[in-house]
Amino acid sequence: MARARRHPERHLTVALIDIDDFKLINDRHGHGQGDLLLREMSAAWVHQLRETDYLARFDPPDGRSMVARFGGDEFAVLLTGCDDENAVTVMGRLQSVRPDVTISVGVALWDGTETAEALMGRADVSLYAAKDGGRNRIVARTTESPPA
């Protein structure tokens, strides 16, 4: 946020990702398989992100994207220099890594003044809109992708 304040032309966007029906995966196949799926998904997502994007970690030691769980089966992605429209495109790439596993995504573009908590809260509202809209969707303030 400090960098984005110094360079307002460089957008800052947050996306929250939730694996759809993850509880059912754990219930049907066990927690070990659920944990394996989380690791596989996050490893695949890293390869779809730009080197300037971060998945729930803001300062990876090697300068590449890193993946960490935000909570349960939720992940957060910090997209630097990316507006909400382009963030939807990036999240679409993540959505396509495993056609047999669907994800819902909420996107929020930082307004330049709000707190990190407020930004995350808006991304969370977008995520719930994606889930309420039928899951397997990407929802931003003004943009929603069609279901795959």
Helices and strands as residue ranges (DSSP letters): H 2-6, E 12-19, H 22-29, H 31-46, E 53-55, E 69-71, E 74-80, H 84-95, E 103-109, H 116-132, E 138-139
